[in-house]
Amino acid sequence: MTGKQFLSTVKYVAGTKPAFLLSEIAVYLDEPLSVGQMYALLQPHLAALGLAAQKTGEDYAISRLQPSPPYILNAAEEKRLDAYLSLGSMPSVLETVIEQYISGKTGKDWSDPVILERLRRAIVAQKDDYWKPADKRSLQYTKGYAVLGYLAYHFPVYFMQARHLLAQMARDGLLKQEMTILDLGTGPGVIPLAVEDFWMCLDTARATVHSVERSKENIEAFGALARSVATQNPQVTIEPPREADITSPGEMQLPDRVDLMVFSNVLNELAGLPVAARADIVMDYAERLAPDGAILIIEPAEEATSTGLRILALALKKRGLSIYAPCTFVWGTNCTPDRCWSFQTAPSIRPTRIMNTLAACNEPFRYVNTDIKYSYVSLRRDGKTRTHCHIPKDTKALRLSKVHLNVGKRITVVAAKMSEDLGDKETHLFRLCDGSAEKPVYAVLPAFHIMPSNRKLGSAPYGAVLEIRNVLVRYNPAHDAYNLLVSRNTQVTPIV
């Protein structure tokens, strides 16, 4: 009997009984297997099957998992969350701990001119490497001043953008009363520390955060930061990170049932691996995902990296995961993601003391990192999506894959708004996607055409699905893309 046949048998029995002993499966098997052999086959797939196993003597009691109830924000928490998101800087205690850690590692005060110059060189090297093609990058944020430069320059923005992603999950009802979180490639602990900080907005929710990291120096930095700040919130338990490469976890012990799995700014660094291999890595870990859990992949907003994320997301969709957000496949078709540069923005943060001190030089712009721009995808097993699009029966909407046949004509489309404003004060520009277009499509709204009837184009959130009536199709040969010109006679209506 193959492993697949064995798992199908377990799934069948679990569908007929709420609980049973693993030894009971033996009567269904064509080939004899011991309880130990059956458990070894079953254990990696327990979460995916929605089952729990409890050792009972020489046997295992198998039962259906009872999902943790969703955590619904109350009015006080919503108000608290608004105030939390308006904060423009990291917690002061975390900023201070980073300064102290840099001083401790270098043996001099972090503001010493020699230390500042070494940090500047590390930051410039990281930024120069960032703009190289993925297969040409060589820098790793794993040793010496590379880690310290990351803490000084990248950590604050990544920490703050995690706030916005967690807030979106909370408002979507995706957090649970009790959560197990797994952060893969945690670096110096951005995600675990952001979870600890964010959970202070919640009254009673609890979380346990596990993580994996290969770099000893990152693990050391993580430990120093976590020891200083993690005790502030008893609702969150941060487990020590497991030292391992996420591409070859070996015998690493990880939780069986994960409610939220995070790959933050890590998969793009596996440049030597093709998309299929990166998808294999995600799917291997997805076996541990709770039936109602989520996988969150976050990448920088740089064009090649952002586009690579969309290609990876589609590969994972074809392997059985569903895309919860931000993409909406309006017509049920798979998109063509190779030119899909889509990212989200949030208000800029205030520069840290280290950034301001580093910027006291001839090229200050190199050392201040305050813009929050990121690409992400949230995936699930259960098919749930943030936006379930119902196109009204009387809507004669055109698929974006057909716009090339309608240049010079006025049409109606239903599509997701997949960017913030990419234009300027005079001409507003928004990326549109309905899952069918082969070439980029943009909605163009001149400022003098803004009316109450089309204002929703600008105010609708990233990922919102809109019905856009009466737009004129134009081809843009300079970018090999199509523009839908929005006028004062255009009607923009959110689809829910």
N, C-alpha and C positions, 0 to 999 in steps of 0.2 A: 504493500500500500504506500502510495506517495504521501508526502507531507500535506499536499493540497487536499487529497482525499480524506486524510485523517482530520484536518481542520473542518472540512465540510461536514464530517460525521459529528464532530463536537458541536458545531453550529446547529445541526438538526436536533440533537438531543437537548441542547439548551433552549431551543424553541418550544420543546414539549414539556420541559420540567424547569421550575424556577431554581432548583438546586439538585445536585447529584454528586456521587463519588466518581472520581476519574476512573476507578477500576470498572465501573459499569459500562464504560465505552468498549471494553474488551470484547463483549459479545457481538459487537457490530463490525469487528475487524476481520478481514480476510487472513491477515498475518498476525501471529501473536506478538504483542509488545508488552513489556513490563510497565508498571506504573511510572517508574523513573524515566523510562524512554518516552512514554506519552507526555509526561510533564515537560521534559526537555524540548519536545516538539511544540507544545502548547504555550509555554511560558512567554516567548517573545510576542505572541499574538493575543494575549489576554485582553489588553486594552482595546485593540481593534475589534474584537468579538464582543466587547461589553461585558466581560466576565471577570470574576475575582477568584483566586485560588487560596485556600487555607489548608496547611498541612495538618492531617489528622492521623496520627500513628504512622503507618506505612503508606497511607493513602492521601489523597487531596480532595477536600470538599470544594466543588465548583458551584458558584452561584452567580446570578445576574447582578451586575453592578447597579447600585442605586445612585443615579446622578445627583450631584450636589445642586441644590436649588440656585437659580440665577440670583444675583445680587441686584436688587432694584433700588436705585437711588431715591432717597426721600427729598423733600423740598429743601431741608437744611443742607444736605449734602450737595445738591445742585448749586445752591448759593455759594457754598464753600469751594466747590470746584471752579466756579467762575472766578472767584478771587484768586484761587491757586494758579490758574492759567494766566492771569494777568501779571503774575510775578515775572519780572524780566531777568532774573538772575538765579544762579544756583544758591542753595542754602549756604549761608555764610560759614557754617561749621565745615562743610565739605570743601569750600574754597580754601579755608585755612588749613585743613588737613592735607590738601594737595601741596600747598606751599611748604608745609612742614616735612612732607615726604621727600620733596625735591631737595630740601636743605639737608635732610638726614642722609640721603643717598650720595650726595656730592661732597658732604663734609664742610660745605660753606653755605652761607645764607643764600637763598634762591635769588636775591637781588644783587648778588656780587657780579660785577661787570664780566668776569671770566665765565661764570655760569650762564649769564644771560646770552653771551655770544655763542656759547655751545648750544644752548637751546635754540637760538635763531638758526644756526646751521642745520640742526636736526629738523626743524620745521620746514625750512626751505627745501631740504632734500626730500622730505615727505611730499611736499606740494609738487615739486618737479616730477617726482615719480608718479604721482596721481594722474597727471595729464598724459602720460605715455600710454600707448595701446596696452591692453590687458596682458598680452603675451610678452611684453617688453619690461614689465614692472619687476623690480628686484627687491625693493625695500620691504622689510617686515617690521611691524611695530612690536618687537619682541625682546629687544636687548638695549641696555644702556640708555643713551640719550634719546633713542627712538621712542622708548617708553615714556621718558620724562617729557619729551616734546609732544607726544600724544596727550598726556595729562594736561599740559599747558594750553594746547591749541584745539584739539579735537574733542576732548572729553566734555567740556561745558555744553557745546552745541548738541552732541549726541545725547547727553543727559536730559537736556531741555526738550528735545524733540520726542524723547520717550514719554514725557509728560503728556504731550498732545495725543500720541497713539493710545496710551492707557486711558485717557479721558474719553476718547472716541469709543473704545471698547466698553467702558462703563456706561456710556449713554446709549450704546447699542444693546445693552443688556447681556453682554458676553462675559462679564465677570461673574464669579460664583461666590457663594458664602464661604466655601473652603476650596482653595486652589493649590494645585501643584504646578509649578512653573519650571521649565528647563531652558536655560540659556546656553546655546552652543557656540563656542568661540567667544567667550565672555570678555576677553582682554582684561583690563583692570577693573571689571565689574560694573560697567555702566548700567546695564539692565537691572541686575539685582539691587543696586543702590537706588535706581529710579523707582523700582517697585516699593522698596522700603519707604521712600519719601512719599510716593503717591498714596499709599494705603493709609496714610495719616488723614486723608480727606474722608475716609470711610469709617462709619461708626463701629461696625461689628465684623466686617469681612476679615478673613485670615488667609495667609498665603505662606507656602514653603517654597523657597527658590533654590533649585539645584543648578549647577553650571559645569561646563567643561572648558578647559583652556590648556594649551600645550606649552606655553611659555612660562618658565619658572619665574622670570622677572615680573611678568604681568600678574602671576598668582601672588607674588610678594606684595606688589602694589595693591591688589585687590584686598589682601588680608589687612594691610595697614589702614586702608580707607574704611573697610567694613568694621573693623574693631572700634574705630573712632565714632561712627555714626549709626551703625545698625541697631545698637541697644536702645535707640530712642523710640522705637516702635515695637511693642510686644506682639502686635498683630502679625508681624512678618518674621519668619525664621529664614536666615540666609545660611545655607549649608556651605562648608568649605568646598571650593571647586575641585573637580576631579582633574588630575593632570593627564591629559591625553590629546591626541590629534583627532579632530572630529571625523577625519577621513578614514581612520583605522582605530576605532575605540577599543578593540581587543576584548578583554574580559571585564571592562569597566562596569561597575554596578550603577544602574540608573533606575529611577522610579518606573514602575510598570504602567501607570496611568497618569498621563500628563494632560493637564487642562489647557495650558498655553506653552507652546514651544517657540522659541525665538532664535532666529539667525540674523544677528544685527551686524551689518557691514563686514561680513565674513565670507560669504559664498563668492563674491566678486574677486576675492583674493586668491581663489583656487583657479587662477588663469590657465594653468597647465591642463586642466580637465575640461573635456567637452561638456556641452549642456547635458547630454544623456548621463554622464557620470555624476554631475552635480545633482541631477534629479534622482539618481540612485541613492545618493547620500541622504537626501531629504526623505525619500520613501522608506529607507531603512529605519530612520528615527520615527517616522510617522506610524510605524507599527505600535509604538508606545502611546500614541495619542488616544485620549478618551473619545468615545463615540461622539460626544458633543463638544470636543475640544477644538482648538484653533492653532494653526501654524502661522507665525508672523515673520515675514522676511523683509528686512529693511536694507536699502542700499543708498549710496550717495546719488544726488540728482544729476551728476555728470552724464552726458548724452549716451555714450557707449555703455556705461554701467547700468543706467536706467533702462535702456533698450534691452540689454542682456537679461535684466530681471523679468521683463515681459515675456521674453522667449522662454525663460525657465518656467515661469508661471503656466504658460500654455502647455509645456511638456508635462508638468505635474497634473494639470487638468486632464490631459489625455491618459494619464496613469490612474485616474480614478478620484483624485481630490477635486473638490469644487472650489471655485474662486468666490469667496464671500465679498471681498471689496479689494480695490475700488472699481474693478471692471464690471460692467453689466452687458451681457450678451443679448441685446434686445431681440434679435431674430433667431436666437438659438444656434448661431453659427460660430465657429472658431475664427478668431481674428488673424490678421497677418501682422505679427508684432515686430518685424525687423526694423520698422521705422517709427515705432511707438515710443516717442520720448515724452513721458508723462510723469510729473512729479508734483508733490504738494508743498505748500509753503506755510509758514506760521510767523508771527511777529518776531522781529530780531531781538536778540538778548542783549543785555548790557555787558560790555567787556569786563573781564575779571581784572584784578590788580596785576596779575602776571602779564596779561595781554597789554595793558596800558604801559607797564614798565618796559616790556619788550619793544613796544612801538616808539619808545623815546629814542629814535635813531633816524637815519637819512631816508629809510624806506618804511615808514610806519604801517602802511597798508598790508605789508606781508604778514604781520604778526597779530592782526585783530580778526578773529573769526566769530562773527555774530549772526550771520544769516542762517535761518533754518529752512532748508530745502531738502527734501528727501523723497525717494521713491519707495513704495512698499506694496506688498500683496498679502492679504489674509486668506488662508485656505482652510477648508474643513472637510470632514468625511461625510457629514450628514446632508449635504446639498443645500444647506441654508445660505441665503444671500442677503446682503444688506438691503438691496433694492430689488423687489420682485416686480418686474415691469409688466403692466397690463396696458396694451395699446387699445384705446377705444375703437370699437368696431367701425365707427363712422369716419375714422382717421385714414385718409388716403396718403399715408406716409411712404416716402421713397427710401429705400436702403442706400446707405452711403456708398456702397459698391457700384451704384448706378448713376452717381452724380456726373460722371464723365460723359454720359449720354444726354445730359440736360444742361450743358453750358449755355448761358444766355437765357435760361428759363427760370421761372419762379416755381419753387417746390415747397413741400412740407416734409420735415424729417423728425424722427424721434431718436435722440442720441444722448449719451452721457457727456457731461461737461468734465473733461479730463485734464484741466489745467486751471490755475488761477489766471489772472490777467497777464498775458504775454506782450501786450501792446504798451501804449503810452497814454497821456492825458487826452490826446486828440483822437486816437483810434484804439479802441479796445479789441483785444484778440484772445480767443479761447479755443483750445483744442477740443474737438468733438470725436466721439467714437460710438458706434453701435455694434461693433463686433464683426462688421462685414467689409469695411473699406480696405483696399490694398494700398492706397496712397493717403497721406495725411489730409484731413479736412479740418478747416478752421471756421469759426463764426467770427465775422468782422463787424463791429458796431462802432461807427463814427460817433463821437461825443454829441454832435448836434442832432443826431437821430434818436437819442435816448428819450424814451417815453414810458409812462406807466405800463403800457402794454408789453414792452420788451425789457423792462428793468431787471426782471428775474434772471436774465442771462448773466448779469454781473453779480447779483446777490446770492444766487444759488450756490450751495457748497460744492466743493470738489467731489466728483462722483455722482452728483444728482442727475437723474434722467429728465430730459426736457422735451416737450413737443414744441417745435419751432415752425410756425406757419408763415408762408409767404416770404421766402428768402431767395435772392437772386444768385445763381451759380456762376462763378468765375474761375478760370484756370490760372494758376500762378506758375508760369514756366521757370522762373528763377529758382523756385524751390520744389518744382514738380509736385505741386499740391493744389488743393481746391479750396476756394474761399466761398463761404455763404454770406452774402452781404445782407446785414440786418438793417432795416430802415424803420422809420416811424410807423409804417404800416404792418410791421412784423409783430406777430403775437407769440410770446414765449410763455409756456405754461408747464410747471412741474408735473411729472407723471408719478403717481404713487400707487 
